Amino acid sequence: MNKNRNTGKGPGAKAKLTPVEKLKLEILAELGLLEKVEREGWKALTLAECGRVGGILNSRLRRI
C-alpha cells in the first residue's frame, strides 16, 4: 500500500491527491457532503449520495 495516500487512517494522515480525487472533493463540497466525509468517512455516504457524486464526476470527466 502506498503510504503517501490518505486512507483515512489516523488523524495526521497526509494526502497527495490525484486530480480525480481533488475533483471528488470539490463535488462533495458543492453538494454539502465534504464535512460528513471528513468527519465519518466515505462509508457514511448513502447510496443516493454516492450515486450523485459519481454521476457528476462522470459528466465532468467526459467534458475534459
N, C-alpha and C positions, 0 to 999 in steps of 0.2 A: 504494500500500500504506500502511496506517495504521502509522505508526512508533511509536505508543504501545503496540502489542500485542507480546507476547513471541513472536517467531517462532522462537526457539531459536537465533538467530544472534548470536553474541558472548556473552562471559561476563558482561557487565554489562547485558544487556538487561532493562529494567524492564517489568513487566506490569500492565496494567489488565484484570483478568479479568472476563468476563461471569459471570452466575450459573450458566450451563450449564458453563462452563469450570471454575468453582470446584467444581461437583458432580462433574465428571470427575476432578479431582484428589483429591477426597475418596474417591471409589470406588477410584481407584488405590491410595491409602494403605491402605484397608481390605483390598485384595487383596494388599498387599505388593509392588506394582509401581511405586510412586512413585519410589523411588530409581533403578530401572532406567531409567525415562523421563527423569529429571533428568540421569542420567549419560550415556545413549546416545541419547536422543531417542525420538520416537514410532515411528520405523522399527524399533527394537529389539524391539517387541512382536510376538509371534507372532499368527497369525490367530485362534487359540483365545482368547488373552488379549484381543485387540481385541473379539472377539465377546462375551466375558464382560462387559467394561466396557460395551459398547453395550447389551447386554441389561438390565443393572442400571440403566443410565442411562434407558433407555426406560421401564422399570417405575416408576422414581421420578418421572419427568416426568408419567406418566399419573396418578399419585396427586395431583399438585399441582393 
